[in-house]
Every structure is written in structure tokens, then in C-alpha cells.
Amino acid sequence: MSSPRWREPDEFTTIPASSLSAPYPTPGNPSSLSATLTAPQTGTYELAFSELPYYVPVTLYLDNQPIIVNPGTLPRATYVATVHLAAGQAYTLRGPVQALTWVTPGQITHDIDQAVAAATGASSVVVVVGDGQESEAADRVNQTLPAAQNQMVEAVAAANRHTVVAIDAGGPVVMPWLGQVSSVLDAWYPGQTDGTALAALLFGQADPSGHLPVTFPTATTKTPVSSSTQFPGTDGRVDYSEGVDVGYRWYDATGTTPLFPFGFGLSYTTFRYGDPKVQVRIESGQPVVTATVRVTNTGHRGGADVVQLYLGQPKAAANPPRQLEAFRRVLLDAGKSQSVTFTLQAKQLAYYDSARGSWRVAAGTYRIWMGDSSALTDLPARGHVQVAQAVKVN
């Protein structure tokens, strides 16, 4: 079993004067410093700063691109960025360059070699990776795992095809190594019982049943906010220009295939969805839709699935193709079935009519999808109803 860890601050060394020029004040911004970084060898470096004052946000830029954002809040005091540098090339650094330290390609290679040696010949390997650099005050700069962890996973997976990757992170991460590993377990931030929970799931003592509350992209460029003005923003300003196509809605609207769709989750058992029954009725002049589907555990052990209902409105609503309107977790023993019924009130069928300044239910066809993720391939139970007349929501 191999588990890479976060480096301690004392593992980073001071950048020598031969590689980092003396810092000087940035014109027009006396609180920031600039310096020139010249790499002694080509390869992957880890740049870090630590022990800066809390509650003082600081950003480190490499050639005007933000690579570390320190929100200035507890609990982390060390922030790390992984960058690829070419030998002899000069790079402009701007930010806390006086406090900057690094780990060179030679040390990274040494650490990875140790992990590969431990993985070689093992019956199976568990690599635990994570991103602990986000906080309540700031997002990460990107969705790439920091500190050469991707290189670690790729090297270990090449040495042992029975490699399991466990991820401790508060949001999506890209996984360039996904096709090289046998499985991935996204643990999020389990807290002090992380090891106990991870062992219970890996050894089959517990059945994983969580489903993603966000979409995982195939690459940082394949997201609704792929431009720098949208994320992480420019000069402290973020442009929220995706409109109603937020999150999984953008992937559906643009036909972009994600790495893992919103709502996705696997289990040690399997589930089958029956044909749905979808009806509409009028109550106090308002349309109400009910949708029922039968779910069966078709595997050999008990487990839970999250039944999700997505609604597609008529074109007059000008909304995304599908939107999640209801979900329910069902726990089923092997071979057992359960009927799940959702009721959608008029407010859930409505859209905002800006011309009239009110919420309205449009006339037309309302499509229903039910399954266990937002991907069409995971939504086998489908139906539709007709609303004959548009109405204002009471």
C-alpha cells in the first residue's frame, strides 16, 4: 500500500540566488514584489510560500498567470503550485517572492521512485491524493491536483495495474491518469475518521452510495468557466457570464461530455429502473405532475441508489434541456424493489417571464427523465405530459 503525503514546510528549500534574482517592488503596486526565476534543469518544480500573515490574501503569479492564491485564512499555512520549467529560461514571478521556497525535479523524482519501489510486486496499491488549499474565503486556482500528485499516480499505476486512487478534496479534480488505474474513490473531506471510512469501503465492509453534487470535467478547458475572466477572474473581478447554463446544465446545452456527470455514483451492486408512470392533474387551477418509477437491486448484496428526476420544459421557457427537480435515496437488499414517487408542484414546472414580471407555467410538452445521474445514458426511465394552457403561478 502506497500513500503519498503533503510535504512539510521544512522539505522545501530556499531558492538560491543563482536561480532567483533579488526581488524588487512592482511599479504601481508597492505591496507586491517581482523577481526573475531561472530554472537550473528542465522538469517539474513545486513552488511554495508559507507563514504569511493570516487574513491577508496573497497571489503568486508566474508570467502574469496566477499559480497560487492564498486566501489568508486558517487552517493551511503552506501553499504549493506545481509548474513545469525549462532549463535556462527566465520566468517572471510576482507576489511573495521573498518567502518563496521550492522542491526541484530531482527531489520529486526521488520521492516518486520510492513510491514505485513500494508498489512494484504488491498485490494492490492505494494512492491517496488530495487538495487542501481551498478555504471558505477563496477557491482553488484550477482543478489540477497540486504538488506533482498526478505524476505520482501515473508512475505508480505504470508499476502496478491494481492501483486504487482515493481523493480527498472539496471539489472536482481532473484525472489524466484515469484510464491507467483500476478504480477511483472520491472521499471528499471525511475528517478525522478518513482512514477508518476509507478502509471500510475498500474492503467491502460498507457500500459506497454517494452521488456527485458537481460535474467533473475531462480538462480544465472543458468547463462552463474556462476563460480566465470567468475563473479565477482578472484583477479581483469574476465574470459570471454562463447565464442559466450553470454546472451540468452547460454540459447538456453544449453537448460536452464530462469525465463524470453530475449525480454520478457507483456501488458494489447494480440497479434497474422500470417503466415510469407520469401523470398531470389540475389543482386549484395549477398543474401538478406526479412521476413513479420502480427501482430494483439486481446485484448480490444490499446497497443504496439515488433516484433523480430531471425535467425538460417547453421551448417557451428558454431554460436548459434538463434540470434536476427532485431526488431520493433508496436502500435495497439484494433482489428487492421499491416504487419511488415524485410530485412536482407548479412552482417546479415554472419559468420566470421577465416581460410579465411573474413566474409562469408554459403550455406544451414537459419531459421527465429518471435515473441515477444527469447523463442521458443513466436516465432510462422516461415519460412526458402535456400542459394544455399557460398559467401564472399562484
C-alpha positions as CSV (number, residue, x, y, z in Angstrom):
1,M,0.0,0.0,0.0
2,S,1.4,3.4,-1.0
3,S,0.1,6.7,0.2
4,P,1.8,10.0,-0.9
5,R,1.5,12.8,1.6
6,W,1.6,16.6,1.8
7,R,5.2,17.9,2.1
8,E,6.1,19.5,5.4
9,P,7.3,23.1,5.1
10,D,10.9,22.1,6.0
11,E,11.0,19.9,3.0
12,F,11.0,23.0,0.8
13,T,14.4,24.7,0.4
14,T,15.3,28.3,-0.2
15,I,15.7,29.1,-3.9
16,P,19.4,30.0,-4.4
17,A,20.4,33.4,-5.7
18,S,21.7,31.7,-8.9
19,S,18.1,30.9,-9.8
20,L,16.1,33.8,-8.2
21,S,17.0,37.4,-8.8
22,A,16.8,39.8,-6.0
23,P,13.1,40.9,-5.6
24,Y,12.2,44.4,-6.4
25,P,8.9,46.4,-5.9
26,T,6.4,46.2,-8.7
27,P,5.7,49.6,-10.2
28,G,2.3,50.9,-9.1
29,N,1.9,48.1,-6.5
30,P,4.2,48.6,-3.6
31,S,2.6,45.7,-1.7
32,S,3.8,43.2,-4.3
33,L,7.3,42.2,-5.4
34,S,8.7,40.9,-8.6
35,A,11.7,38.7,-9.4
36,T,13.1,36.6,-12.2
37,L,13.2,32.8,-11.8
38,T,15.7,30.8,-13.9
39,A,15.4,27.0,-13.8
40,P,18.6,25.1,-13.5
41,Q,17.1,22.0,-15.1
42,T,14.1,21.1,-17.1
43,G,11.3,19.3,-15.2
44,T,8.5,19.6,-12.6
45,Y,9.0,22.0,-9.7
46,E,7.0,22.7,-6.6
47,L,6.9,26.4,-5.6
48,A,5.5,27.3,-2.2
49,F,5.2,30.0,0.4
50,S,4.2,29.7,4.0
51,E,3.9,31.5,7.3
52,L,2.4,34.7,5.8
53,P,0.0,36.8,7.9
54,Y,-3.5,35.3,8.2
55,Y,-6.4,37.2,6.7
56,V,-4.1,38.9,4.2
57,P,-4.9,37.5,0.7
58,V,-1.8,37.0,-1.4
59,T,-1.4,35.7,-5.0
60,L,1.7,34.4,-6.7
61,Y,1.9,34.9,-10.5
62,L,4.2,33.2,-12.9
63,D,4.5,35.1,-16.2
64,N,1.3,37.0,-15.2
65,Q,-0.7,33.8,-14.6
66,P,-1.9,33.1,-11.1
67,I,-0.5,29.8,-9.8
68,I,-1.1,30.2,-6.0
69,V,-3.9,32.0,-4.3
70,N,-3.6,32.3,-0.6
71,P,-6.9,33.5,0.9
72,G,-5.2,34.3,4.1
73,T,-7.3,32.1,6.3
74,L,-6.8,29.1,8.5
75,P,-6.1,26.3,8.7
76,R,-3.4,25.9,6.0
77,A,-0.2,28.0,6.2
78,T,1.7,26.5,3.3
79,Y,0.5,26.8,-0.3
80,V,2.0,24.9,-3.2
81,A,1.9,25.1,-7.0
82,T,3.3,22.5,-9.4
83,V,4.9,24.0,-12.6
84,H,7.0,22.8,-15.4
85,L,10.1,24.9,-16.1
86,A,12.6,24.7,-18.9
87,A,16.3,24.9,-18.1
88,G,17.9,28.3,-18.7
89,Q,14.6,30.0,-19.3
90,A,13.8,33.1,-17.3
91,Y,10.3,33.4,-15.8
92,T,8.8,36.5,-14.1
93,L,7.4,36.0,-10.6
94,R,5.2,38.4,-8.8
95,G,3.9,38.1,-5.3
96,P,5.5,36.9,-2.1
97,V,8.8,36.1,-3.8
98,Q,10.8,36.9,-0.6
99,A,9.1,34.0,1.2
100,L,9.2,31.6,-1.8
101,T,10.7,28.1,-1.5
102,W,10.8,25.1,-3.9
103,V,11.3,21.4,-4.5
104,T,13.4,20.6,-7.5
105,P,12.7,17.9,-10.1
106,G,15.5,15.7,-8.6
107,Q,13.7,15.5,-5.2
108,I,10.3,14.9,-6.8
109,T,11.8,12.1,-8.9
110,H,13.4,10.6,-5.8
111,D,10.1,10.6,-3.9
112,I,8.2,9.1,-6.9
113,D,10.9,6.4,-7.3
114,Q,10.3,5.4,-3.6
115,A,6.6,5.0,-4.2
116,V,7.2,3.0,-7.4
117,A,9.5,0.7,-5.5
118,A,6.9,0.1,-2.8
119,A,4.2,-0.5,-5.4
120,T,6.2,-2.9,-7.6
121,G,5.3,-6.5,-6.8
122,A,2.5,-5.6,-4.3
123,S,-0.9,-7.3,-4.8
124,S,-2.6,-4.0,-4.9
125,V,-1.8,-0.3,-4.2
126,V,-3.8,2.5,-2.7
127,V,-2.7,6.0,-3.6
128,V,-4.3,8.8,-1.5
129,V,-4.2,12.2,-3.2
130,G,-5.8,15.5,-2.3
131,D,-6.1,19.2,-2.5
132,G,-6.3,21.0,0.8
133,Q,-5.5,24.5,-0.4
134,E,-9.1,25.8,-0.8
135,S,-10.9,27.5,2.0
136,E,-14.2,29.3,2.9
137,A,-12.6,32.5,1.7
138,A,-11.3,31.5,-1.8
139,D,-11.4,28.9,-4.5
140,R,-8.5,27.0,-5.9
141,V,-6.7,28.5,-8.9
142,N,-7.7,25.4,-11.0
143,Q,-8.9,21.8,-10.8
144,T,-5.5,20.2,-11.1
145,L,-4.0,18.3,-8.2
146,P,-1.1,20.2,-6.7
147,A,2.4,19.0,-5.7
148,A,3.2,16.6,-8.5
149,Q,0.5,14.2,-7.4
150,N,-0.6,13.4,-10.9
151,Q,3.0,12.3,-11.8
152,M,2.9,10.1,-8.6
153,V,-0.3,8.4,-9.7
154,E,0.9,7.8,-13.2
155,A,4.2,6.3,-12.1
156,V,2.6,4.0,-9.5
157,A,-0.1,2.9,-11.9
158,A,2.6,2.0,-14.5
159,A,4.3,-0.2,-11.9
160,N,1.1,-1.9,-10.7
161,R,-2.1,-2.2,-12.6
162,H,-4.1,-2.9,-9.4
163,T,-3.9,0.7,-8.3
164,V,-6.8,2.4,-6.5
165,V,-6.8,6.2,-6.1
166,A,-8.6,7.8,-3.2
167,I,-9.2,11.5,-3.4
168,D,-9.6,13.9,-0.5
169,A,-10.7,17.3,-2.0
170,G,-13.5,19.7,-1.6
171,G,-14.3,19.9,-5.3
172,P,-13.7,18.3,-8.8
173,V,-10.2,17.4,-9.9
174,V,-9.1,16.4,-13.4
175,M,-7.7,12.9,-13.7
176,P,-5.3,12.5,-16.6
177,W,-4.4,9.0,-15.3
178,L,-8.0,7.7,-15.0
179,G,-7.5,5.1,-17.8
180,Q,-4.4,3.8,-16.1
181,V,-5.9,2.9,-12.7
182,S,-8.3,0.2,-11.7
183,S,-10.7,2.4,-9.6
184,V,-11.2,5.8,-8.0
185,L,-12.9,6.6,-4.7
186,D,-13.8,10.2,-4.1
187,A,-13.8,10.7,-0.4
188,W,-14.2,14.5,-0.3
189,Y,-13.2,15.7,3.2
190,P,-14.0,12.9,5.6
191,G,-12.3,14.5,8.6
192,Q,-10.5,12.6,11.4
193,T,-12.2,9.3,10.5
194,D,-10.9,9.4,6.9
195,G,-8.7,6.2,7.3
196,T,-11.4,4.2,9.0
197,A,-14.1,5.1,6.4
198,L,-11.7,4.5,3.5
199,A,-10.7,1.1,4.8
200,A,-14.4,0.1,5.3
201,L,-15.2,1.0,1.7
202,L,-12.1,-0.5,0.1
203,F,-12.5,-3.8,2.0
204,G,-16.3,-4.0,1.2
205,Q,-17.5,-3.6,4.8
206,A,-19.6,-0.7,3.6
207,D,-21.2,0.0,0.3
208,P,-20.3,3.3,-1.4
209,S,-23.6,5.1,-2.3
210,G,-22.7,8.8,-2.6
211,H,-23.5,10.6,-5.9
212,L,-21.7,13.7,-7.2
213,P,-23.1,17.1,-6.3
214,V,-21.0,18.6,-9.1
215,T,-19.7,17.7,-12.5
216,F,-16.1,16.5,-13.0
217,P,-14.6,17.9,-16.3
218,T,-12.2,16.0,-18.6
219,A,-9.9,19.0,-18.6
220,T,-9.7,22.5,-17.1
221,T,-10.6,23.9,-20.5
222,K,-13.8,21.9,-20.7
223,T,-15.9,23.7,-18.2
224,P,-18.6,26.4,-18.3
225,V,-16.0,28.9,-16.9
226,S,-12.9,28.0,-18.9
227,S,-11.8,31.6,-19.7
228,S,-9.6,33.5,-17.3
229,T,-12.2,36.3,-17.0
230,Q,-14.7,33.7,-15.7
231,F,-12.3,31.8,-13.5
232,P,-10.3,32.7,-11.5
233,G,-11.0,36.2,-12.7
234,T,-8.9,39.2,-13.6
235,D,-7.7,41.8,-11.1
236,G,-10.2,40.6,-8.5
237,R,-13.2,40.7,-10.9
238,V,-15.0,37.5,-11.9
239,D,-17.4,37.5,-14.9
240,Y,-20.4,35.2,-14.3
241,S,-21.4,35.0,-18.0
242,E,-22.7,31.4,-18.2
243,G,-26.3,32.6,-17.6
244,V,-28.7,29.8,-16.8
245,D,-26.3,27.2,-18.0
246,V,-24.6,26.7,-14.7
247,G,-22.8,23.4,-13.9
248,Y,-24.3,20.3,-15.5
249,R,-26.8,22.4,-17.5
250,W,-23.9,23.8,-19.6
251,Y,-22.6,20.3,-20.4
252,D,-26.1,19.3,-21.6
253,A,-26.7,22.5,-23.5
254,T,-23.4,22.3,-25.4
255,G,-23.2,18.5,-25.8
256,T,-19.9,18.4,-23.9
257,T,-19.1,15.0,-22.3
258,P,-17.7,15.3,-18.8
259,L,-15.3,13.0,-17.0
260,F,-18.1,12.2,-14.5
261,P,-21.6,13.7,-14.8
262,F,-23.5,15.5,-12.1
263,G,-25.3,12.9,-9.9
264,F,-23.0,10.1,-10.8
265,G,-22.1,7.4,-8.3
266,L,-21.2,3.7,-8.4
267,S,-21.9,0.9,-5.9
268,Y,-20.9,-2.7,-5.2
269,T,-24.3,-3.7,-6.5
270,T,-26.4,-2.8,-9.6
271,F,-29.9,-1.3,-10.1
272,R,-32.6,-1.5,-12.7
273,Y,-35.3,1.1,-13.4
274,G,-38.7,0.0,-14.7
275,D,-41.1,1.9,-17.0
276,P,-42.3,5.1,-15.4
277,K,-45.8,6.3,-14.9
278,V,-46.2,10.1,-15.4
279,Q,-49.4,12.0,-15.0
280,V,-50.6,15.6,-14.8
281,R,-53.6,17.0,-12.9
282,I,-55.0,20.4,-12.2
283,E,-55.3,21.5,-8.5
284,S,-56.8,25.0,-7.8
285,G,-56.1,26.0,-11.4
286,Q,-52.4,24.9,-11.1
287,P,-50.8,21.9,-12.9
288,V,-49.3,19.2,-10.7
289,V,-47.2,16.4,-12.1
290,T,-46.6,13.0,-10.5
291,A,-43.9,10.5,-11.7
292,T,-43.5,7.0,-10.3
293,V,-40.7,4.5,-11.1
294,R,-39.9,1.1,-9.7
295,V,-36.2,0.5,-8.8
296,T,-34.8,-3.0,-8.3
297,N,-31.5,-4.1,-6.8
298,T,-30.2,-6.6,-9.4
299,G,-26.9,-7.4,-7.6
300,H,-25.9,-9.9,-4.9
301,R,-25.6,-7.5,-1.9
302,G,-27.5,-4.7,-0.4
303,G,-26.9,-1.1,-1.4
304,A,-28.3,2.3,-2.0
305,D,-29.0,4.3,-5.1
306,V,-30.0,8.0,-5.5
307,V,-33.1,8.2,-7.8
308,Q,-33.0,11.6,-9.6
309,L,-35.8,13.3,-11.6
310,Y,-34.9,15.7,-14.4
311,L,-37.4,18.0,-16.0
312,G,-37.4,19.4,-19.6
313,Q,-39.6,22.4,-20.1
314,P,-41.2,23.6,-23.4
315,K,-39.1,25.9,-25.6
316,A,-41.0,28.9,-24.4
317,A,-39.3,28.6,-21.0
318,A,-35.9,29.2,-22.6
319,N,-34.3,27.0,-19.9
320,P,-31.6,24.3,-20.2
321,P,-32.5,21.0,-21.7
322,R,-32.9,19.3,-18.3
323,Q,-32.9,20.4,-14.7
324,L,-32.9,18.4,-11.5
325,E,-36.2,18.8,-9.7
326,A,-36.2,16.0,-7.2
327,F,-34.2,13.1,-5.8
328,R,-34.5,10.4,-3.2
329,R,-32.0,7.9,-1.7
330,V,-33.3,4.3,-1.6
331,L,-31.7,1.5,0.3
332,L,-32.5,-2.0,-1.1
333,D,-31.4,-5.5,-0.1
334,A,-30.3,-7.8,-3.0
335,G,-33.2,-8.7,-5.3
336,K,-35.6,-6.2,-3.7
337,S,-37.6,-3.5,-5.4
338,Q,-39.2,-0.2,-4.3
339,S,-41.5,2.2,-6.1
340,V,-40.5,5.8,-5.8
341,T,-43.0,8.7,-6.5
342,F,-42.2,12.3,-7.0
343,T,-44.7,15.2,-7.0
344,L,-43.9,18.4,-8.9
345,Q,-45.9,21.4,-8.0
346,A,-46.5,24.3,-10.3
347,K,-43.5,26.3,-8.9
348,Q,-41.2,23.5,-10.1
349,L,-42.7,23.5,-13.5
350,A,-42.5,27.3,-13.9
351,Y,-40.0,29.7,-15.5
352,Y,-39.6,33.4,-14.9
353,D,-41.3,35.5,-17.5
354,S,-39.4,38.8,-17.4
355,A,-41.8,40.5,-19.8
356,R,-44.7,39.9,-17.4
357,G,-42.6,40.1,-14.2
358,S,-44.0,36.8,-12.9
359,W,-43.5,33.0,-12.7
360,R,-45.5,31.1,-15.3
361,V,-46.0,27.5,-16.4
362,A,-45.8,27.4,-20.2
363,A,-48.2,25.4,-22.3
364,G,-46.6,22.4,-24.1
365,T,-44.8,19.2,-23.5
366,Y,-43.0,18.5,-20.3
367,R,-40.4,15.7,-20.5
368,I,-39.4,13.6,-17.5
369,W,-36.2,11.6,-17.1
370,M,-35.5,9.4,-14.0
371,G,-32.3,7.6,-13.2
372,D,-29.1,7.9,-11.2
373,S,-27.1,10.7,-12.9
374,S,-27.6,13.7,-15.2
375,A,-26.2,11.8,-18.2
376,L,-28.8,10.6,-20.7
377,T,-27.3,7.1,-20.6
378,D,-28.1,6.9,-16.9
379,L,-31.7,8.1,-17.2
380,P,-33.6,5.1,-18.6
381,A,-37.0,5.9,-17.1
382,R,-38.6,8.5,-19.4
383,G,-42.0,9.9,-19.9
384,H,-43.9,13.2,-20.8
385,V,-47.1,15.1,-20.1
386,Q,-48.9,17.9,-21.8
387,V,-50.0,21.1,-20.2
388,A,-52.8,22.5,-22.3
389,Q,-52.8,26.1,-21.1
390,A,-50.2,28.5,-19.8
391,V,-50.9,29.8,-16.3
392,K,-49.4,32.2,-13.8
393,V,-48.1,30.5,-10.7
394,N,-50.1,31.4,-7.6
